[in-house]
Amino acid sequence: MKRDVILEKTSKYISIQSSLIGRLRFANIHKLPTFLEISTSVKELGRVIHHELEESKEISEAEFQFYWDNDVLFSSFQENIHKEVMKKYGYKNYRQIYKDTLFLNVIIHNNVLYITPYHQDGLGTFGTARDRYGKAIEFTYPIDLSDEELGKAVMDAFEYSTSIYKKK
């Protein structure tokens, strides 16, 4: 079983988006991300992450190929999300959004929960955050974390997320 969500944290909100998992993972374009206020409790954050993990799903090779061949679906989906975020949170353009964003991934694979902070190296592009020795930063947990434990683990892991646009 594989489950996957991507989280984005800005100074104004946290978004949680479930994934479609094939050879690569894509945002689940059949469901809008969940947006939470930055002041949301860790228990509520964990509850929403658990829900979004349940919404993610593995897709067949044929489904993967369909999405791969029709990437315009993802472009329009992302554009609509940008418009909604700009309207709701007052960003002037998508560049402002990404310059204020940290990224993190929560994955369940083989009954283990992994939390991986990311380093943003461009507008909306990112890879695994690394420690000072170049080793990928990843946290491993049992899958039966409570909502509160998961929310706290994610907020703690965000401390390791980095961006070329944010100085620590």
C-alpha positions in Angstrom: 0.0 0.0 0.0 1.2 3.5 -0.9 -0.3 6.7 0.2 1.1 10.2 -0.4 0.3 13.8 0.4 2.2 17.0 -0.3 2.0 19.9 2.2 2.7 23.5 1.5 3.2 26.0 4.3 3.2 29.7 3.9 2.9 32.6 6.3 -0.8 32.6 5.7 -2.0 29.0 5.3 -1.1 25.3 5.1 -2.4 23.2 2.2 -2.6 19.4 2.0 -3.0 17.7 -1.3 -3.5 14.0 -1.9 -1.7 12.3 -4.7 -2.2 9.9 -7.6 0.6 7.4 -7.5 1.9 5.7 -10.6 5.5 5.6 -12.0 5.5 9.2 -10.7 3.2 10.9 -8.3 0.8 13.6 -9.4 -1.5 15.9 -7.5 -5.0 14.4 -7.3 -6.8 16.7 -9.7 -10.1 15.2 -8.8 -10.0 16.8 -5.4 -9.0 20.3 -4.3 -6.3 20.6 -1.6 -7.5 21.3 1.9 -6.4 24.7 3.2 -5.9 25.3 6.9 -5.1 28.5 8.8 -1.6 28.7 10.1 -3.0 28.8 13.6 -4.7 25.4 13.2 -4.0 23.0 16.1 -1.6 20.1 15.5 -4.5 17.7 16.2 -6.6 19.2 13.4 -3.6 19.2 11.1 -3.0 15.5 11.8 -6.7 14.7 11.2 -6.7 16.4 7.8 -3.4 14.7 6.8 -4.8 11.3 7.8 -7.9 12.1 5.7 -5.9 13.2 2.7 -3.7 10.1 2.9 -6.9 8.1 2.6 -7.8 10.1 -0.5 -4.5 9.4 -2.3 -4.4 6.3 -4.4 -2.3 4.2 -6.6 -3.2 4.3 -10.3 -2.8 1.8 -13.1 -0.2 2.1 -15.9 -3.1 3.0 -18.3 -4.3 5.8 -16.0 -0.7 7.0 -15.5 -0.2 7.2 -19.3 -3.5 9.1 -19.7 -2.4 11.7 -17.2 1.1 11.9 -18.7 -0.3 12.4 -22.1 -2.8 15.1 -20.9 -0.6 17.2 -18.6 -2.7 20.2 -19.5 -5.1 18.9 -16.9 -2.6 19.5 -14.2 -1.6 22.9 -15.6 -5.2 24.1 -15.5 -5.8 22.5 -12.1 -2.7 24.3 -10.7 -3.7 27.6 -12.3 -7.1 27.5 -10.7 -5.6 26.8 -7.3 -3.2 29.8 -7.8 -6.1 32.0 -8.6 -8.1 30.9 -5.5 -5.0 31.3 -3.3 -4.3 34.8 -4.6 -8.0 35.8 -4.1 -8.3 34.3 -0.6 -4.9 35.2 0.8 -4.0 38.4 -1.0 -1.0 37.3 -3.0 -0.5 39.4 -6.2 0.9 36.5 -8.4 2.0 32.9 -8.2 5.7 34.1 -7.7 4.7 35.7 -4.4 3.0 32.4 -3.3 6.1 30.3 -4.1 8.5 32.7 -2.5 6.5 32.4 0.7 6.2 28.5 0.6 7.9 25.6 2.2 7.2 22.1 1.0 7.0 18.7 2.8 5.9 15.2 1.9 4.1 12.6 4.0 4.2 9.0 2.5 3.0 5.7 3.7 4.9 2.8 2.1 5.0 -0.8 3.3 3.2 0.2 6.5 5.8 2.8 7.5 5.1 6.6 7.6 7.8 8.8 6.2 7.9 12.6 6.5 10.3 14.3 4.1 11.1 18.0 4.3 12.0 19.6 0.9 14.4 22.3 -0.3 12.8 24.6 -2.8 15.3 25.4 -5.5 13.1 27.4 -7.8 9.5 28.6 -8.2 7.5 25.5 -7.2 10.4 23.1 -7.8 12.0 21.2 -5.0 13.9 18.2 -3.9 14.7 16.5 -0.6 16.3 18.7 2.0 19.8 17.6 3.0 21.8 17.9 6.2 25.2 19.5 6.3 26.8 16.2 5.2 24.6 16.0 2.1 22.4 13.2 3.5 18.7 13.4 2.8 16.6 14.4 5.8 13.7 12.0 6.4 11.8 11.0 9.5 10.3 7.6 10.0 7.3 6.8 12.2 4.8 3.9 12.8 1.6 4.4 10.7 -0.6 4.4 13.8 0.4 7.9 15.0 -2.5 9.8 16.6 -3.8 12.9 14.8 -2.0 15.0 17.4 1.3 13.1 17.0 1.2 13.3 13.2 0.4 17.0 13.2 3.3 17.7 15.7 5.7 15.5 13.7 4.8 17.4 10.5 5.2 20.8 12.1 8.5 19.8 13.6 9.7 18.5 10.2 8.8 21.8 8.5 11.7 23.3 10.6 14.0 21.3 8.2 12.3 22.5 5.0 14.4 25.2 3.2 14.1 27.5 0.3 16.4 29.7 -1.8 13.8 32.4 -1.2 13.9 32.2 2.6 16.9 32.8 4.9 17.0 30.9 8.2 
